[in-house]
């Protein structure tokens, strides 16, 4: 019996040691995460947000997390499919425009309403906080890392816009259903296109102009294709678009706890601010390029801007009615959005 007890103890000790060794190997293994997005690598978000984010995560994980970046839809599909690529595990991480899938993120749409947002860094903090409080259910199929906005939206057109009447009849690219509805109210003909399609559409005359921020203008050659840029009085842009940086839930759950902590430490409102800051910096670069090119850059005065505000206000009323039919209190969400923006201004 003593001999058998010693043998049992040795076997148990050996099994425990093997288990610990196995756990140590598992804990030390390198995990590669694939990150997919739709812009070329030199654009501000890839170069100033996604790449720095990836390198920071790799460093803080001690090299045990590796982020493979796939730019400009290198892994296939179209920009509107990016969210589902992350949700379904086709990729581990994706950065995308929420408005590319109309009707899916109803509560998030409030930040796209006309003259809602100004600078991207503060608006991105507000948007992420708003999502966490009011719209987390719309993102439960993924792990939300950061929700953010771009800076003040403006027009880039072949013909100048001197006032509201100038826009009538123009075919203008819109990036979401909210923006397209706004363009209709303003008298334009909206053409829904993702950002990568704008260059060809402008060069072939499919559209007369585009609604985008300054930030993305250089990467799609806007300042070469059009010579007129029109913004508005005040700190708020005519429109904004909303973005999400998300992770596949399964990819996150499979990580050891210490690597989950690395991801968690690089998610949230500060991550949203990182993306917003990249947008703000990109806006400065885009504006400088248009200035150097000698393009016509116009900021409509306060009186004319007020005319656009009054006309575009119907978009907010429409949205409140639409979401009410889906059981959503739109007026309350507008108030929540404006309170978040004020808090983080």
N, C-alpha and C positions, 0 to 999 in steps of 0.2 A: 504493500500500500504506500509506504513512504516513497518508494521508487516511482510508482505511478503518479503520485502527487507532484514529484519533482518534474517528471516528464510533461505532465499537464501544464504546470507552471511555465516551463520553458516554451512549450508550444503556444501558450497564451501570450507570453512575452514577445515571441517571434512574430505572431500575428499582429499584435499591437504595434510593434516596430515597423512592420511592413505597411500597416495602415497609415501610420504617421508619415513614413517616407513617401507613400503614394500621395497623401494629402499635400505634402510639401512640394512634390513635383507639380501637382495640379495647380497649387497656389502660385508657383513660379512660372508657369507656362505663358507664352506670349499669345495674345489674342489680337487678331487682325480684324478691324472693322472697316467696311467699305462705305464711303461717303459719296453720294451722287448729287449733282446739281446741274443747272442748265446754262450758266454763263461761262464765257471763256475765262481762263485762269487769271488774266491780267485785270479783270473787272474788280471794283472795290470790295465787294463782299467776299469773293474767293481769296483775293490777295491780302485784304486787311482784316478779315474776320475768320473765315473758315480755316485758312492755313495757320494763322496764329493760334486759333483754338485747338487745332489738331496737334500742333507742336507742343503746346502747353500740357495737353492731356498726356501725350507720350512722355514728356519729361516728368510730370508728377506721378506717373505710374511706374517710374524707374525703368522705362523701356518695355514694360510688359503689355502695354496697349500700343498697337500700331494702327494708324489711320491711313488707309489708302484713299486718295482723292481722285475722283473721276469727274472731270469737268465737261461742260458743254454736251451733256447727255451721252457720254462715251459708253455707258452700259446699255444704251438702247432705250426705246420708248420715247414719249413726248413729255414736255414739262407738266401738263395736267395730270400725268400718271405718277409723278414723283411721290406724292403723299402715300398712295397705295403701294408703291414699291417698298417704302419703309414699313408700312402696316403689314404687308404680306411677307416680309422677309426676303424679298428679291435683293434688297440692299439693307445695310444695318442703320445707316444714317442718311437723311435727305433734307435738303433745304429747298423750299418751294414757295410760290405765291398762292395764298389761300383763294384768291379770286379766280384762279384757273379752274376751279371746280364749283361753279355757281349753284347756290341753294344748299350747299353742304355745311357751311360754317355760318349759320344764320346769325348767331349772337355776336360772332366776331366781326361781321360786316359793318357794325355801327361805326367803326373807326374809318371806314371808307367814305362816309358821308361828306358832302361838300363843306369846305372851310372848317373842318374839325381839328386838323393837326397842323403843327408847325415844324420845328426842328426835330430831326429823327431820333437823336439820343434821348431827349426827354419824352418824346411821344412813344418811343419803344419801351421805356420803363413803365409808362402809363399803360400801354397796351398789354404788356406781360402781366402786370398787376391786375388789370381788368379781366384778362382771361382766367387767371387763377381764381378770382372771386366769382365771376359770372358765367364763364363758358367752358370750364374744365371738362364738362361732360362731352363736348364736341371733339375732344382729343383723347378720350379714354382708350381708344384702340391703339395708341402709340404712347411713348414716353416723351412728353414735351420738354425740350431743352431750352428753347427761347422763342418767344413770339415778338415780332418787331414790325416797325413801319419804315417807309422811306421818308425823305424830307419833303418840303413843300412841292406839290405837283404843279406843273405848268404846261403850256403848249409849245410845240416845236413845229412850225408850219412853213410850207413853201411860199405862201402869200402872207403878208403882214396882217395882224389882228389889231385894229385900231380901237375897236369897241365891240359890243355884243353883236351888232349887225354883221360884222365882218365874218363871223363864224358860220353864218347860215349857208347851208348847202355844201360845206366842206365835208369831205370824208376823213374822219379822224379815228385813229386807232384808240380803242379803249381796252383797259386791262382787266375789267371785271364787270359784272352785270350792273353794279351800282354806278360805276363810272359811265357805262353805256347809257343808262337811264338819264344821267345828268347831261350827257351830250345831246340826247334827244330834246330835253327841256331847253337847252341853250340854242337849239336850232341846227345842230350839226347832224351828219349821218354817221352813226358809230359803226366801226368795223372791229370786231373782237379778234385780237391777235396776241399770242405770247410775245414777250420781248425779242427772242431770237428771230422772229419772222418780220420784224419791223423794217430792217435794212432793205430786204428784197422788195417788200411792199411799197416802200417809198421810191426806190430806184425804178420800179416798173410802173409807177403811177397808180397803183391800186388804192393808195391813200394820199391825202393832201397834207397830212400832218399826224402827230402822235402826242398822246398824253403820257409823259414819263418825267421822272425827276432829272436834274442835271447829272446825277451820279452815274446813270447808265449810258448817258449820251456818247462818251468816247468809245466804249466797247462795241457799239452798234453804228458808229460813224454818223451820228445825227448831225453834228456840226458841219459835216461835209455835204450832206444830202439836202439840208434845209438851211435857210439863212435868217429865219425869223424866230424869235423866242419871246414868249409873252407870259409874264407873271403878274402878281396882284399886290395891291397895297396891304400893309399889315403883315403880321408874323405868320398867319395861316396860309397854307397853300389851297388851291382850288380843290384838290383831292389828295388822297394818299392810297397806297395799296398796302396790304398786310401780308406778312410772311411768317413762316414757321420753320424752325429747325428741330427735327424730330428724330426719334430713335425707335427701332423695332423693339417691342416689349420683350419678346423672347431673347433677343440678343442681350438686352440689359439684364434680364433675370438670370441668365446663364453665367454671368460674371461672378467671380468671388467677391465677397463683401468688401474687401479693401479696394477693388477696382470699381465697384459700384460707387464707393465714396468719392473716387476721383471724378467719375462722370457727374455725380451730384454736385460736387464742388465747382464744376464748370457749367452748371445749368442754373436757370433762374433769372432774376431781374438784372443781375450784373452781366450775364451773358447776353441778354437782350440789349443792354446798353452798349456792349461791344459792337454788336451788329449796327445799332443806330449810329454810333460814332463813325463807323466805317462809311455809312451812307452820307453823313454830314461832310466828312472829308472828301468823299467822291463828288459831292455837289460843288465844292470849291474848285476842284480840278476841271469838271465839266464846264463851269462858267468861265474859267480862265481860258480854256481852249476856244470857246465861242468868241470871247473878247479878242483874242489874238488873231482869230480868223476874220475879224472885222464884221462879224454878223450883227444884225439889228436886234438889240436886246431892249425890250420895253417892259416897264412895270406900270400897269394901268393905275391911274390915280384913285384916290379914295372914293370919289363920287361914282366913277365908272365901276369900280370894284363893288360898290353897294348895289348897283343894278344887277350884277352877276349874282351876288348873294341872294337878292330877292327872287330872282328867276330860279336859281338852283335850290332854294329852300323847299320847293315842291318834292324834291327827291327824298328829303327826310320824312315828309308826310306820307309819301308813297310807301317808304320802307316800314314805317310804324304800322300802317294798315296791313301790309303783306305779312309781317311776322305775327301780327295779332291773329291772323287766320290760322297760324301754326301753333297758337297757344303761348306766344311769347309776348311779354309786356315791353314793347319797343320803346315807349316813352320813358319807362324806368331805366332801360339800358342806355338810352341817350344821356340821361342825367348821370348815370354811373360813369359813362365814358368821359363826360366833361369834368366830373369831379376828379377822376383819376388824372386827367391831363393837367388840371389846375394844381393838384397835389405835387406832381412831378415836374412842373414847369421850372 
